[in-house]
């Protein structure tokens, strides 16, 4: 007789499960924060720093790419009308073109890439966790 697997065991066995997606999300956030030294990329604030996806999280092919993330304080993430990723995107992208031309170039190349299929979240978690 076969032994029944728990839900957690089933999730761990499925590389596209929510379990692995959440682990990959956490590893991605840690890597992006480390690259920006844990401070807002725009103003340097270290208070309540968020990590923003340049391409929406729902786009599975870019969700866990380190280049798709930037560390921002709440002001520059959501609230500043002149330069925030959500409320002031024109100013935000102008800042990015001026201050982070490499990131801007990367972003432009991904605009023409078609959206892919279901990713292997487990592989992305392992890749992000083992990166130096």
Secondary structure, 3 states (H helix, E strand, C coil): CCCCCCHHHHHHHCCCCHHHHHHHHHHHHHHHHHHCCCCCCCCCCCCCCEEEECCCCCCCCCCCCHHHEEEECHHHHHHCCCCECCCEHHHHHHHHHHHCHHHHHHHHHHCCCCCCCCCCHHHHHHHHHHCC
